[in-house]
Amino acid sequence: MPSLYSTHRPKEFSQLIGQSHITKLLKAELTKGLVGHAYLFIGPRGTGKTTTARILAKALNCNSLKNGEPCGKCSNCIAFDTGRFLDLIEIDAASNRGIDEIREIKEKIEYNPTMGKNKIYIIDEVHMLTKEAFNALLKTLEEPPSYVTFILATTEPHKIPATIMSRCEKYEFRLGNAKELAQSLVSIMETENIKVDKKGVELLIAHASGSYRDAVSLLDTIIAATGDKELTFDEVRNSLGLPDTELVNSYVLAIAGNSLQLALETLDEIFTRGTNIVQFTKSVILLFRDSMLEKGKAGEIGAELTSLTRVRFSEIIKVLLDAYTAQKYAFDQRLPLQLATIQLIPDEKMEEPIPASEKKVTREVVVEVKSEKGLKSKTAPGVVISEMAKSKEMDEKQVVMPKRKLRKKKGKKRIMGKPIPFDTIVDLWTTFTRAVQKEVKHLYTFLVPAVPAGVQFDTQLQVQKVEVKVPFDFHRKQLENPKHQAVLVAAALKTYGTPVQFIWIISKEQIVFKKDIIHDSSKSPLDSANFTQQPVEAPMVETSLESAFDSILGADVETLG
C-alpha cells in the first residue's frame, strides 16, 4: 500500500501548512503573470520544497487558474495528479550530478512542450552537482527559452555557487512548530480514521524535529508495525523504540538532585532491559530542554528541576550532547553516558580529604604599627595563614604575622685595580684583540682599526680607564653594546690583570692608513721616492687559452705585456 506521506501530499497551495510566506508570493506572481524563469527553494529536509515545486509546475500549466491556484479539473491538472504529464522533468542531482546530464538537458531544452504551455525542470538536491555541471548549467539558467522554467531545491545552499544563486528567485522554507505539525497529523488521522491519544501525538512531534515528512513517516511506521489505528502513548513509545518514561524521569531527577547512586542504578536498569541507549540519551536531552524552556513542564516532573538555574540546565544539556555525539563512534554506547553522568555528579567520597594541618584559612590579622603619636593597630585583610591541627583552641587574637627569613646574597669578591703604563696597553693590545676574537669573532673586526690614545687610573672606582680611537660612529656603537662590553672587560682583565674601562673616541685620522705617501699631480704615485722600479723577467708560459686559439685558428696569440 502507498505510504501516508505520498497519499496525502498537498496538491494545492492552500494545503501547504507552515509555508504561507512562500505560497502567498507565488500565488501573487501567478495571478499577475510575472512568473520568473528560475526558482531556488532552500530549507531543511521534509519542509515541502519538492511538493511546492510540483504545485508551482502544475499551476504554470493549468488551463483554468483561479487566484493563483490550479483548478485540478483540466486535462493538464489531471495529468499532473496521475503522473502522466510529459513536460515535467524531475532530476535527482545526487545521482545525476555530472556534466553529461546537464548537456543532455541543454540539448532537449530547445524542443517545445508536448502537452502543456510550459516545460518545467525540477532539480532536487542541486548542491550535489559538480563544478563543471554548474558551469554548464549557468548560461542555460540565465537565458532559457520563454517556455522553460527551472526549479532548484537544496538543503545546503552554502554549496551552491553565487553565480547560480544570483540568477534565481530564492525562497526559504522553515521547520514546523508543534502546532503546525499537530495540524498536519490531525488532518491525516481524521482522513484515515486513525486515533492517537494526545501524549502519543506530542511524542511523535517531539521526535520529528520540525519535519513534516518525518512526523507522517513515524505515524506510518507505527500503524504498519501494530496494524492498529487506535494507538495509545505506550504503543507509540514502544513502536518507536523509546525508553520507559518513568526511567527517563528518574534519571533526570537524579541528575537534577545530584544523586550519583540513583543515576547509576537507573542506567543499570536501562542497560538490563536492552533499551536503545542512543534513543534514551536523546529523550533525556529533550526532557531537559523542555524543562528549561517551560517551567510548567519542569513542575510536572519534579521539584528538583524547578530549582535548577539556566546555567545548570545549559551545562547538563551540553555534557549530554557531547555524550550523544560520542555514542555514534564508541565501541560501547553505554560508556559515554556513564562518563557524562559522573562528570555531572562528581562522587564526593572519591575525593581525598585535605589534612587539617594543610588547610588554609583567610583571616584578618591585627598588626601593630609604631608612629610618633603612639601605637596604632592596622588590619591586614585577606592574609592566608596555616591552621595547625593540634591548636584548635588557639585564640585568633594571638595570631602573629610570620617573620620572613632574609637570606644574604653571596656576592663575588671585588678585584682591586692597579694603574698600568700606556706602553703596556699598546704592547699587549694585539694580545687583547686576539682574546676578544676567540670569544666573538665579528667583534674583532671593529678592534682592528682601533688605536689606544691614552690612559687614566680612577682612584675612586679602582678602574683603569683607556681611551681608544675608532674611525666610525658605527664601530663605537658596536663596541659600546652592553653584550660586547662584557666580552671586552673579561678579555682586558685576562690580558692586563686589572679591571679596564674603555672610552671610545671617534677619530677620522684612523681612516688614513698610509700618511707617508706624498702624491704629486705631475707624477704617477708609483714614481714616488719610496718606491723603486726594478725590471722583472718572467718566463713565457703558454696558457691554456693560447693553446685553444692555436688549435682553432692555427696562429700564435700575442701575449699582452
C-alpha positions as CSV (number, residue, x, y, z in Angstrom):
1,M,0.0,0.0,0.0
2,P,1.2,3.6,-0.7
3,S,2.6,5.4,2.3
4,L,0.7,8.1,4.1
5,Y,3.1,10.8,3.0
6,S,2.7,10.1,-0.7
7,T,-1.1,9.6,-0.4
8,H,-1.6,12.9,1.5
9,R,0.9,15.0,-0.4
10,P,-0.6,18.5,-0.8
11,K,-1.9,19.3,-4.4
12,E,-2.7,22.9,-3.9
13,F,-1.0,25.9,-2.2
14,S,-3.8,26.1,0.3
15,Q,-3.0,22.6,1.6
16,L,0.6,23.5,2.5
17,I,1.0,24.1,6.2
18,G,3.5,26.4,7.7
19,Q,4.8,28.0,4.5
20,S,2.3,30.8,3.9
21,H,5.1,33.3,3.5
22,I,6.1,31.5,0.3
23,T,2.7,30.4,-1.1
24,K,1.4,34.0,-0.8
25,L,4.2,35.3,-3.1
26,L,3.9,32.5,-5.6
27,K,0.2,32.9,-6.0
28,A,0.6,36.7,-6.5
29,E,3.2,36.1,-9.3
30,L,0.9,33.6,-11.0
31,T,-2.1,35.9,-10.8
32,K,-0.2,38.8,-12.3
33,G,1.6,36.7,-14.9
34,L,5.0,37.8,-13.5
35,V,6.5,34.3,-13.3
36,G,10.3,34.0,-13.1
37,H,12.4,31.8,-15.3
38,A,14.3,30.2,-12.3
39,Y,13.5,29.5,-8.7
40,L,15.7,28.3,-5.8
41,F,13.9,26.6,-2.8
42,I,16.1,26.4,0.3
43,G,15.2,24.7,3.5
44,P,15.7,21.6,5.8
45,R,14.5,18.2,4.8
46,G,10.8,17.4,5.0
47,T,9.6,21.0,4.8
48,G,7.8,20.8,1.4
49,K,10.3,22.1,-1.1
50,T,9.6,19.4,-3.8
51,T,5.9,19.4,-3.1
52,T,5.8,23.2,-3.6
53,A,7.8,22.8,-6.8
54,R,5.3,20.3,-8.2
55,I,2.3,22.6,-7.3
56,L,4.0,25.5,-9.0
57,A,4.7,23.4,-12.1
58,K,1.1,22.3,-12.1
59,A,-0.1,25.9,-11.8
60,L,2.1,27.1,-14.7
61,N,0.4,24.6,-17.0
62,C,-3.2,24.9,-15.6
63,N,-5.8,25.9,-18.2
64,S,-8.2,27.4,-15.6
65,L,-6.0,29.1,-13.0
66,K,-8.1,30.7,-10.1
67,N,-6.4,33.2,-7.9
68,G,-3.0,31.5,-8.4
69,E,-4.4,28.1,-7.5
70,P,-4.5,25.2,-10.1
71,C,-8.1,24.1,-10.8
72,G,-7.4,20.4,-10.5
73,K,-10.0,19.6,-13.2
74,C,-8.4,20.5,-16.5
75,S,-6.6,17.9,-18.6
76,N,-3.2,19.2,-17.6
77,C,-4.0,19.1,-13.9
78,I,-5.4,15.6,-14.1
79,A,-2.3,14.5,-16.0
80,F,-0.2,16.0,-13.2
81,D,-2.2,14.2,-10.5
82,T,-1.9,10.9,-12.2
83,G,1.8,11.3,-13.0
84,R,1.3,11.4,-16.8
85,F,2.4,15.0,-17.6
86,L,5.3,14.7,-20.0
87,D,6.6,18.3,-19.8
88,L,7.6,17.9,-16.1
89,I,11.2,16.6,-15.8
90,E,12.4,15.8,-12.3
91,I,16.1,15.2,-11.9
92,D,17.8,13.9,-8.7
93,A,21.2,15.7,-8.7
94,A,22.5,13.3,-6.1
95,S,22.6,10.5,-8.7
96,N,22.8,12.7,-11.9
97,R,25.5,15.2,-10.9
98,G,27.9,15.1,-13.9
99,I,28.3,17.4,-16.8
100,D,26.9,14.8,-19.3
101,E,23.4,15.0,-17.6
102,I,23.4,18.8,-17.9
103,R,24.5,18.7,-21.5
104,E,21.5,16.4,-22.2
105,I,19.2,19.0,-20.6
106,K,20.7,21.7,-22.9
107,E,20.1,19.5,-26.0
108,K,16.5,18.7,-25.2
109,I,15.6,22.2,-23.8
110,E,15.1,23.6,-27.3
111,Y,12.2,21.3,-28.1
112,N,8.7,22.8,-27.5
113,P,6.4,21.5,-24.7
114,T,4.5,18.3,-25.7
115,M,1.3,18.6,-23.6
116,G,1.2,21.9,-21.7
117,K,2.2,25.5,-22.1
118,N,5.5,25.3,-20.2
119,K,8.3,22.8,-19.7
120,I,9.4,22.5,-16.1
121,Y,12.7,21.2,-14.9
122,I,12.9,20.3,-11.1
123,I,16.4,19.6,-9.9
124,D,16.4,18.2,-6.4
125,E,19.5,18.4,-4.2
126,V,21.1,20.7,-6.7
127,H,24.0,21.3,-4.4
128,M,25.3,17.8,-5.4
129,L,26.2,18.9,-8.9
130,T,29.9,19.1,-9.8
131,K,31.7,22.3,-10.6
132,E,31.7,21.5,-14.3
133,A,28.0,20.7,-14.2
134,F,27.2,24.1,-12.6
135,N,29.3,25.9,-15.2
136,A,27.4,24.1,-18.0
137,L,24.0,25.0,-16.4
138,L,24.9,28.6,-15.8
139,K,24.2,30.0,-19.3
140,T,21.1,28.0,-19.8
141,L,19.8,29.0,-16.4
142,E,20.4,32.7,-17.2
143,E,18.6,32.8,-20.6
144,P,16.3,29.8,-21.0
145,P,13.6,29.7,-23.7
146,S,10.4,31.5,-22.8
147,Y,8.5,28.3,-22.2
148,V,11.1,26.8,-19.8
149,T,11.2,27.2,-16.0
150,F,13.8,25.8,-13.7
151,I,13.0,25.0,-10.0
152,L,16.1,24.1,-7.9
153,A,15.8,22.6,-4.4
154,T,18.5,22.2,-1.9
155,T,19.2,21.7,1.8
156,E,22.7,23.1,1.7
157,P,22.7,26.5,0.0
158,H,26.3,27.3,1.0
159,K,27.5,24.7,-1.5
160,I,25.8,26.5,-4.5
161,P,27.9,28.9,-6.5
162,A,27.0,32.6,-6.1
163,T,26.6,32.9,-9.9
164,I,23.8,30.3,-9.8
165,M,22.0,31.8,-6.8
166,S,22.1,35.3,-8.3
167,R,20.1,34.1,-11.3
168,C,17.2,32.6,-9.3
169,E,14.4,33.8,-7.1
170,K,15.2,32.5,-3.6
171,Y,12.5,31.2,-1.2
172,E,13.5,29.9,2.2
173,F,11.4,27.1,3.8
174,R,11.3,26.7,7.6
175,L,10.7,23.9,10.0
176,G,7.3,23.4,11.5
177,N,6.5,24.2,15.1
178,A,4.5,21.9,17.4
179,K,1.1,23.4,16.5
180,E,1.7,23.2,12.7
181,L,3.0,19.6,12.9
182,A,0.0,18.6,15.1
183,Q,-2.4,20.2,12.5
184,S,-0.8,18.2,9.7
185,L,-1.0,14.9,11.7
186,V,-4.6,15.5,12.8
187,S,-5.7,16.2,9.3
188,I,-4.3,12.9,8.1
189,M,-5.6,11.0,11.1
190,E,-9.1,12.3,10.5
191,T,-9.0,11.3,6.9
192,E,-7.6,7.8,7.6
193,N,-9.7,7.3,10.8
194,I,-6.6,6.9,13.0
195,K,-6.9,7.7,16.7
196,V,-3.8,8.5,18.7
197,D,-4.0,10.0,22.3
198,K,-2.7,13.5,22.9
199,K,0.6,12.3,24.6
200,G,1.3,10.0,21.7
201,V,0.9,12.8,19.2
202,E,3.2,15.0,21.3
203,L,5.8,12.2,21.3
204,L,5.6,12.0,17.5
205,I,6.0,15.7,17.2
206,A,9.0,15.8,19.6
207,H,10.9,13.1,17.6
208,A,10.0,14.6,14.2
209,S,12.4,17.6,14.9
210,G,10.2,20.0,12.9
211,S,10.0,17.9,9.7
212,Y,6.5,17.4,8.3
213,R,7.6,14.3,6.4
214,D,9.3,12.7,9.4
215,A,6.2,13.2,11.5
216,V,4.0,11.5,8.9
217,S,6.6,8.8,8.3
218,L,6.7,8.0,12.0
219,L,3.0,7.7,12.2
220,D,3.0,5.4,9.1
221,T,5.7,3.2,10.7
222,I,3.6,2.8,13.9
223,I,0.5,1.8,12.1
224,A,2.4,-0.7,9.9
225,A,4.1,-2.2,13.0
226,T,1.0,-2.5,15.1
227,G,-1.7,-3.0,12.5
228,D,-4.0,-0.9,14.7
229,K,-5.4,2.5,14.0
230,E,-6.2,3.2,17.7
231,L,-2.8,3.9,19.4
232,T,-2.0,4.7,23.0
233,F,1.0,6.5,24.3
234,D,2.7,3.3,25.3
235,E,2.2,1.7,21.9
236,V,3.7,4.8,20.2
237,R,6.7,4.7,22.6
238,N,7.3,1.0,22.1
239,S,6.9,1.2,18.4
240,L,9.5,4.0,18.2
241,G,11.9,2.1,20.4
242,L,11.7,4.8,23.0
243,P,12.7,4.1,26.7
244,D,10.2,3.9,29.6
245,T,9.1,7.4,30.7
246,E,9.5,6.5,34.3
247,L,13.1,5.6,33.9
248,V,13.8,8.8,31.9
249,N,12.2,10.9,34.6
250,S,14.1,9.0,37.3
251,Y,17.4,9.6,35.6
252,V,16.6,13.3,35.0
253,L,15.6,13.8,38.7
254,A,18.8,12.1,39.9
255,I,20.9,14.4,37.8
256,A,19.0,17.5,39.0
257,G,19.2,16.3,42.6
258,N,23.0,15.4,42.4
259,S,22.3,11.8,43.4
260,L,25.0,9.8,41.7
261,Q,23.9,6.4,43.2
262,L,20.4,6.8,41.9
263,A,21.6,7.9,38.4
264,L,23.9,4.9,38.1
265,E,21.2,2.5,39.3
266,T,18.8,3.9,36.7
267,L,21.4,3.4,34.0
268,D,21.9,-0.2,35.1
269,E,18.1,-0.8,34.8
270,I,18.2,0.7,31.3
271,F,21.0,-1.5,30.2
272,T,19.4,-4.6,31.7
273,R,16.2,-4.0,29.7
274,G,18.1,-3.7,26.5
275,T,16.8,-0.2,25.8
276,N,18.3,1.7,22.9
277,I,21.0,3.8,24.6
278,V,21.2,6.5,21.9
279,Q,17.4,6.9,22.0
280,F,17.4,7.1,25.8
281,T,20.1,9.8,25.7
282,K,18.1,11.8,23.1
283,S,15.0,11.5,25.3
284,V,16.8,12.8,28.3
285,I,18.2,15.8,26.4
286,L,14.8,16.7,25.0
287,L,13.3,16.5,28.5
288,F,15.9,18.8,30.0
289,R,15.4,21.2,27.1
290,D,11.6,21.3,27.5
291,S,12.0,21.7,31.3
292,M,14.4,24.7,30.8
293,L,12.1,26.4,28.4
294,E,8.8,25.6,30.2
295,K,8.6,26.0,33.9
296,G,5.2,24.1,33.9
297,K,6.9,21.1,32.3
298,A,9.6,21.0,35.0
299,G,7.0,21.2,37.7
300,E,5.1,18.2,36.3
301,I,8.3,16.0,36.6
302,G,9.6,17.0,40.0
303,A,10.6,19.8,42.3
304,E,14.3,19.2,41.7
305,L,14.0,20.5,38.1
306,T,12.3,23.7,39.1
307,S,15.2,24.6,41.4
308,L,17.8,24.4,38.6
309,T,19.2,27.6,37.1
310,R,19.6,28.2,33.4
311,V,23.3,28.0,33.7
312,R,23.0,24.5,35.3
313,F,20.5,23.5,32.6
314,S,22.9,24.6,29.9
315,E,25.8,22.7,31.5
316,I,23.8,19.5,31.7
317,I,22.5,19.7,28.1
318,K,26.0,20.4,26.8
319,V,27.6,17.5,28.5
320,L,24.8,15.1,27.4
321,L,25.0,16.4,23.8
322,D,28.7,15.6,23.8
323,A,27.9,12.1,25.1
324,Y,25.2,11.7,22.4
325,T,27.7,12.6,19.7
326,A,30.3,10.2,21.1
327,Q,27.9,7.3,21.2
328,K,27.9,7.2,17.4
329,Y,31.6,6.2,17.3
330,A,32.0,4.5,20.6
331,F,32.7,0.7,20.7
332,D,30.3,0.6,23.7
333,Q,27.4,3.1,23.6
334,R,27.0,2.9,27.4
335,L,30.4,4.3,28.2
336,P,29.9,7.9,27.0
337,L,26.6,8.2,29.0
338,Q,28.3,6.8,32.2
339,L,31.2,9.2,31.9
340,A,28.8,12.1,31.4
341,T,26.8,11.1,34.5
342,I,30.0,11.0,36.6
343,Q,31.1,14.4,35.2
344,L,27.7,16.0,36.0
345,I,27.6,14.4,39.6
346,P,31.1,14.1,41.0
347,D,31.4,11.5,43.8
348,E,32.3,13.2,47.0
349,K,33.6,10.0,48.5
350,M,36.2,9.7,45.8
351,E,37.8,13.0,46.7
352,E,40.7,12.7,49.2
353,P,40.1,14.8,52.3
354,I,42.6,17.6,52.9
355,P,44.5,17.2,56.2
356,A,43.7,19.8,58.8
357,S,47.4,20.8,59.0
358,E,47.3,21.7,55.3
359,K,44.1,23.7,55.3
360,K,44.4,27.4,54.7
361,V,42.1,29.9,56.2
362,T,41.7,33.6,55.3
363,R,41.6,35.8,58.4
364,E,42.1,39.4,59.4
365,V,45.4,39.8,61.2
366,V,45.9,42.8,63.5
367,V,49.4,44.3,63.1
368,E,50.8,46.9,65.5
369,V,52.4,49.9,63.8
370,K,54.6,52.3,65.6
371,S,54.3,56.0,64.9
372,E,55.1,59.3,66.5
373,K,51.7,59.6,68.2
374,G,51.9,56.1,69.7
375,L,50.8,52.6,68.8
376,K,48.2,52.1,66.1
377,S,46.6,48.9,65.0
378,K,46.0,48.2,61.3
379,T,44.0,45.3,59.9
380,A,45.6,43.4,57.0
381,P,42.6,41.7,55.3
382,G,43.0,38.6,53.2
383,V,46.2,37.2,54.8
384,V,46.5,33.5,54.3
385,I,47.9,31.6,57.3
386,S,48.3,27.9,58.1
387,E,46.0,26.4,60.7
388,M,47.7,23.7,62.8
389,A,45.6,20.6,63.6
390,K,46.7,20.4,67.2
391,S,46.0,24.0,68.1
392,K,42.2,24.0,67.5
393,E,41.6,26.2,70.6
394,M,44.1,28.8,69.7
395,D,42.9,32.3,70.2
396,E,42.6,34.3,67.0
397,K,43.8,37.5,68.8
398,Q,47.2,35.9,69.5
399,V,47.9,35.3,65.8
400,V,51.2,36.9,64.9
401,M,52.5,37.7,61.4
402,P,55.1,35.1,60.5
403,K,58.6,36.5,60.2
404,R,60.4,36.2,57.0
405,K,64.0,35.0,57.0
406,L,66.2,37.1,54.8
407,R,68.9,35.3,53.0
408,K,72.1,37.2,52.4
409,K,73.2,37.1,48.8
410,K,76.7,35.8,48.3
411,G,78.4,38.3,46.1
412,K,81.7,37.9,44.3
413,K,84.9,39.3,45.7
414,R,85.7,42.7,44.2
415,I,89.0,42.9,42.3
416,M,91.1,45.9,43.2
417,G,92.5,47.7,40.2
418,K,96.0,49.0,39.6
419,P,97.4,51.6,37.2
420,I,99.1,50.4,34.0
421,P,101.5,52.4,31.9
422,F,100.4,53.4,28.4
423,D,103.3,51.4,26.8
424,T,102.0,48.2,28.4
425,I,98.5,48.9,27.0
426,V,100.0,49.3,23.5
427,D,102.4,46.3,23.7
428,L,99.6,43.9,24.8
429,W,96.9,45.4,22.5
430,T,97.3,42.6,19.9
431,T,97.1,40.0,22.7
432,F,93.9,41.7,23.9
433,T,92.3,41.7,20.5
434,R,93.1,38.1,19.9
435,A,91.5,37.2,23.2
436,V,88.3,39.0,22.0
437,Q,88.5,37.2,18.7
438,K,88.3,33.8,20.5
439,E,85.1,34.8,22.2
440,V,83.3,36.9,19.5
441,K,84.8,36.7,16.0
442,H,82.9,39.6,14.4
443,L,83.8,41.9,17.3
444,Y,87.5,41.5,16.4
445,T,86.8,43.3,13.1
446,F,85.8,46.5,14.9
447,L,89.0,46.4,17.0
448,V,91.4,46.1,14.0
449,P,91.3,49.9,13.1
450,A,91.1,50.9,16.8
451,V,94.2,52.5,18.4
452,P,94.8,53.3,22.1
453,A,95.2,57.0,22.7
454,G,95.6,57.5,26.4
455,V,95.2,56.0,29.9
456,Q,94.0,57.3,33.2
457,F,93.5,55.5,36.6
458,D,90.3,56.2,38.5
459,T,91.3,56.0,42.2
460,Q,87.7,56.1,43.4
461,L,86.4,53.2,41.3
462,Q,89.8,51.5,41.2
463,V,89.5,51.0,37.4
464,Q,92.0,51.7,34.7
465,K,90.4,53.9,32.0
466,V,91.7,53.6,28.5
467,E,90.8,56.0,25.6
468,V,90.6,54.2,22.2
469,K,90.2,55.9,18.9
470,V,87.9,54.3,16.3
471,P,87.2,55.7,12.7
472,F,83.4,55.5,12.6
473,D,80.4,56.0,14.8
474,F,79.1,52.6,13.8
475,H,82.3,51.0,15.3
476,R,81.7,52.9,18.6
477,K,78.1,51.8,18.9
478,Q,79.0,48.2,18.4
479,L,81.8,48.3,20.9
480,E,79.6,50.1,23.5
481,N,76.9,47.5,23.2
482,P,76.3,46.0,26.7
483,K,76.7,42.5,25.4
484,H,80.0,43.3,23.8
485,Q,81.2,45.3,26.8
486,A,81.1,42.2,28.9
487,V,83.3,40.4,26.5
488,L,85.8,43.3,26.2
489,V,86.0,43.7,30.0
490,A,86.6,40.0,30.5
491,A,89.3,39.9,27.8
492,A,91.0,43.0,29.2
493,L,91.0,41.6,32.8
494,K,92.6,38.4,31.4
495,T,95.2,40.3,29.4
496,Y,96.2,43.1,31.7
497,G,95.3,41.6,35.1
498,T,93.2,44.6,36.2
499,P,89.7,45.9,35.5
500,V,89.7,48.2,32.5
501,Q,87.0,50.6,31.3
502,F,87.2,51.6,27.6
503,I,86.3,55.1,26.4
504,W,85.7,55.0,22.6
505,I,86.5,58.2,20.7
506,I,85.7,58.8,17.0
507,S,88.8,60.0,15.1
508,K,88.8,60.4,11.4
509,E,92.6,60.1,11.3
510,Q,92.2,56.4,11.7
511,I,90.7,56.2,8.1
512,V,94.2,57.1,6.6
513,F,96.4,54.1,6.8
514,K,99.5,55.4,4.8
515,K,100.3,59.0,5.7
516,D,103.9,58.9,4.4
517,I,102.9,58.6,0.8
518,I,103.1,62.1,-0.9
519,H,101.3,62.3,-4.2
520,D,102.4,64.7,-6.9
521,S,99.9,65.6,-9.5
522,S,102.5,65.7,-12.3
523,K,103.9,62.2,-11.5
524,S,102.4,58.8,-11.0
525,P,102.1,57.5,-7.5
526,L,104.5,54.8,-8.5
527,D,107.2,57.3,-9.2
528,S,107.4,58.3,-5.5
529,A,110.8,58.2,-3.8
530,N,109.5,55.5,-1.5
531,F,109.3,53.1,-4.4
532,T,112.0,51.8,-6.8
533,Q,111.3,50.3,-10.1
534,Q,113.1,47.1,-11.0
535,P,112.7,45.1,-14.2
536,V,111.3,41.6,-13.6
537,E,111.9,38.9,-16.1
538,A,109.2,36.3,-16.3
539,P,109.4,33.1,-18.4
540,M,107.0,32.9,-21.3
541,V,104.5,30.2,-20.5
542,E,101.8,29.3,-22.9
543,T,98.4,29.4,-21.2
544,S,95.5,27.0,-21.9
545,L,93.6,29.9,-23.6
546,E,96.5,30.4,-26.0
547,S,96.7,26.7,-26.8
548,A,93.0,26.7,-27.5
549,F,93.3,29.6,-30.0
550,D,96.3,28.0,-31.7
551,S,94.4,24.8,-32.2
552,I,91.4,26.6,-33.6
553,L,93.0,29.4,-35.6
554,G,96.3,27.9,-36.4
555,A,98.2,31.1,-35.4
556,D,100.1,32.4,-32.4
557,V,98.3,34.7,-30.0
558,E,100.3,37.7,-28.9
559,T,100.8,38.0,-25.2
560,L,99.8,41.4,-23.7
561,G,102.6,42.9,-21.6
